Amino acid sequence: MELIDRIHRFGQSAIKIETNGKIIYFDPYMITEEDKADYVFITHSHYDHLSVDDLKKVATKDTRFFAPYDSVPKLVDAGYHKVTGIEPGFKEETEDFKIEAVPAYNVLKTNYHPKKNKWVGYILTIEGKKVYHAGDTERIPEMKDIICDIALLPLGQTYTMNSVEDAAETAIDVKAKIAIPFHYGLYEGTEEDSVKFRELLKDKVEVVIK
């Protein structure tokens, strides 16, 4: 089974990836079944990205967390202690994959995700492929320096991207071969936006709607 087939989408930016017997979650939210995550990556501290109720469904005392520094106390208070505080520029290589934290912020809607908070997206090198989880972000200049195989991108318009067109241009910025849209259909954006995203990238980037 290809890596793309082992990527699953939940609410907002919540993504699960299964790789080499390990289970990875980004921003678990609206999780429907119990699970046992080996790694959890938190992009920022908003309740729909750092949801303790959802973490209870997927995280154990052995789960390793990576999270921005302002999220660490909440995780520790919830009983999780294998927590690494990070900010943009952080890099680490585990026995399972390579990790890089990259900036995620708003350029125009700065009251939602200000750059000063040092919230993040992540690039994981998994099975020889670079998977970019953009987090909650607008299209930002730093994306021009990213090269990935699979891009997980918010479609937004209220809190994240300013338009579906911006999200599509981001997929091109980061040289993605495959793009998976998220962060739509709940608090912002619609299911139709994902179809528009695919149409905008036709013959440029393969779009997989989860």
C-alpha positions as CSV (number, residue, x, y, z in Angstrom):
1,M,0.0,0.0,0.0
2,E,1.4,3.4,-1.0
3,L,2.1,6.1,1.6
4,I,-0.7,8.3,0.2
5,D,-3.2,5.5,1.0
6,R,-2.0,5.4,4.6
7,I,-2.8,9.1,5.2
8,H,-6.2,9.8,6.8
9,R,-8.0,13.1,7.4
10,F,-10.2,13.9,10.4
11,G,-11.6,17.3,11.6
12,Q,-9.8,20.6,10.8
13,S,-6.0,19.8,10.4
14,A,-6.1,16.4,12.0
15,I,-4.1,13.9,10.0
16,K,-3.1,10.3,10.7
17,I,-0.2,8.6,9.0
18,E,0.7,4.9,9.3
19,T,4.4,4.1,8.4
20,N,6.6,1.1,9.2
21,G,4.4,0.0,12.0
22,K,4.3,3.4,13.6
23,I,1.2,5.7,14.0
24,I,1.6,9.5,13.6
25,Y,-1.0,12.1,14.4
26,F,-1.1,15.8,13.6
27,D,-3.5,18.0,15.7
28,P,-5.9,15.2,16.6
29,Y,-9.5,16.5,16.5
30,M,-12.9,14.9,15.9
31,I,-11.3,11.5,16.3
32,T,-13.9,8.7,16.2
33,E,-12.1,5.6,17.4
34,E,-9.5,4.7,20.1
35,D,-5.9,4.5,18.8
36,K,-2.4,4.3,20.1
37,A,-0.2,7.0,18.6
38,D,3.6,6.6,18.6
39,Y,4.0,10.3,17.7
40,V,1.8,13.4,18.0
41,F,2.7,16.7,16.3
42,I,0.9,19.8,17.5
43,T,1.0,22.9,15.2
44,H,-0.4,25.4,17.7
45,S,-2.5,25.8,20.8
46,H,-6.0,26.6,19.5
47,Y,-8.6,24.2,21.0
48,D,-9.3,22.5,17.6
49,H,-5.6,21.6,17.2
50,L,-4.6,20.9,20.8
51,S,-7.7,19.0,21.9
52,V,-7.1,17.2,25.2
53,D,-10.4,15.2,24.7
54,D,-9.1,13.9,21.4
55,L,-5.6,13.2,22.7
56,K,-7.2,10.9,25.3
57,K,-8.4,8.8,22.4
58,V,-5.1,8.4,20.7
59,A,-2.2,9.2,23.0
60,T,-0.6,7.0,25.8
61,K,2.1,7.6,28.4
62,D,4.6,6.4,25.8
63,T,3.5,8.7,23.0
64,R,6.2,11.2,22.0
65,F,4.9,14.8,21.4
66,F,6.4,17.7,19.4
67,A,4.7,21.0,20.1
68,P,5.4,24.8,20.1
69,Y,6.6,26.0,23.5
70,D,3.3,27.6,24.5
71,S,1.5,24.3,24.0
72,V,3.9,22.3,26.3
73,P,2.3,23.2,29.7
74,K,-1.1,22.1,28.6
75,L,0.2,18.8,27.4
76,V,2.1,18.2,30.6
77,D,-0.9,19.2,32.7
78,A,-2.9,16.6,30.7
79,G,-0.4,13.9,31.9
80,Y,1.9,13.7,28.9
81,H,5.6,14.0,29.7
82,K,7.5,12.9,26.5
83,V,7.0,16.4,25.1
84,T,9.6,18.3,23.0
85,G,9.1,22.0,22.8
86,I,9.9,23.4,19.3
87,E,9.8,26.4,17.1
88,P,10.4,27.1,13.4
89,G,13.9,25.8,12.4
90,F,13.8,22.8,14.8
91,K,15.2,19.6,13.3
92,E,15.6,16.1,14.6
93,E,16.1,12.7,13.2
94,T,14.4,9.8,15.1
95,E,14.8,6.2,14.4
96,D,11.7,6.3,12.3
97,F,11.9,9.6,10.3
98,K,13.3,13.1,9.9
99,I,11.5,16.1,11.4
100,E,11.7,19.7,10.5
101,A,9.5,22.5,11.9
102,V,8.7,25.4,9.6
103,P,6.9,28.7,10.0
104,A,3.1,28.9,9.9
105,Y,1.3,32.2,10.4
106,N,-1.1,34.8,9.0
107,V,0.1,37.7,6.9
108,L,-3.2,39.6,6.8
109,K,-5.3,38.0,9.5
110,T,-2.6,38.4,12.1
111,N,-5.0,38.3,15.1
112,Y,-5.6,34.5,14.5
113,H,-2.1,33.1,13.9
114,P,0.5,35.8,14.5
115,K,4.1,35.2,13.4
116,K,5.4,36.2,16.9
117,N,3.8,33.1,18.4
118,K,6.3,30.9,16.5
119,W,3.7,28.3,15.6
120,V,4.6,25.7,13.1
121,G,4.0,23.4,10.2
122,Y,6.1,20.2,9.9
123,I,8.0,18.4,7.2
124,L,8.5,14.7,7.9
125,T,10.7,12.6,5.7
126,I,8.9,9.3,5.7
127,E,9.8,6.3,3.6
128,G,12.0,8.5,1.5
129,K,9.2,11.0,0.8
130,K,8.9,14.5,2.3
131,V,5.4,15.1,3.7
132,Y,4.6,18.8,4.5
133,H,1.8,19.5,7.0
134,A,1.3,23.3,6.7
135,G,-0.6,23.9,9.9
136,D,-2.8,27.0,10.1
137,T,-1.2,29.5,7.8
138,E,-1.7,31.8,4.9
139,R,0.6,31.6,1.9
140,I,3.8,32.9,3.3
141,P,7.2,33.7,1.7
142,E,9.0,30.8,3.5
143,M,7.0,28.3,1.4
144,K,9.2,29.1,-1.6
145,D,12.1,27.4,0.3
146,I,10.1,24.2,0.9
147,I,10.3,21.2,-1.4
148,C,8.0,18.3,-0.7
149,D,6.4,15.2,-2.3
150,I,3.1,15.4,-0.4
151,A,1.6,18.7,0.8
152,L,-1.2,18.8,3.3
153,L,-2.7,22.3,3.0
154,P,-5.6,24.3,4.6
155,L,-8.2,25.7,2.2
156,G,-9.3,28.3,4.8
157,Q,-10.5,31.8,3.8
158,T,-11.6,32.8,7.4
159,Y,-8.6,31.7,9.5
160,T,-6.0,30.3,7.2
161,M,-5.6,30.8,3.4
162,N,-7.2,33.9,2.0
163,S,-8.6,32.0,-1.0
164,V,-8.6,28.6,-2.6
165,E,-6.4,30.1,-5.3
166,D,-3.8,30.9,-2.6
167,A,-3.9,27.3,-1.4
168,A,-3.4,26.1,-4.9
169,E,-0.5,28.4,-5.5
170,T,1.0,27.2,-2.2
171,A,1.0,23.6,-3.6
172,I,3.1,24.9,-6.5
173,D,5.3,27.0,-4.2
174,V,6.4,23.9,-2.3
175,K,6.8,21.8,-5.5
176,A,4.4,19.2,-4.3
177,K,3.7,16.1,-6.4
178,I,0.5,15.4,-4.5
179,A,-1.6,17.8,-2.5
180,I,-4.3,16.9,0.1
181,P,-6.6,19.7,1.3
182,F,-7.8,20.0,4.9
183,H,-9.2,22.7,7.2
184,Y,-12.5,23.1,5.3
185,G,-16.1,22.1,5.7
186,L,-16.4,22.8,9.5
187,Y,-15.6,26.4,10.7
188,E,-14.5,27.7,7.4
189,G,-14.6,26.7,3.7
190,T,-16.8,24.2,2.0
191,E,-16.7,20.7,0.4
192,E,-17.0,22.5,-2.9
193,D,-13.7,24.3,-2.2
194,S,-11.8,21.0,-2.3
195,V,-13.2,20.3,-5.8
196,K,-12.2,23.8,-6.9
197,F,-8.7,23.2,-5.4
198,R,-8.4,20.1,-7.5
199,E,-9.6,21.9,-10.6
200,L,-7.1,24.7,-10.1
201,L,-4.3,22.3,-9.9
202,K,-5.3,20.1,-12.9
203,D,-2.3,19.0,-14.9
204,K,0.0,20.7,-12.4
205,V,-0.3,18.8,-9.0
206,E,-2.2,15.6,-8.3
207,V,-4.9,16.4,-5.7
208,V,-6.2,13.6,-3.4
209,I,-9.4,14.5,-1.4
210,K,-9.6,12.5,1.8
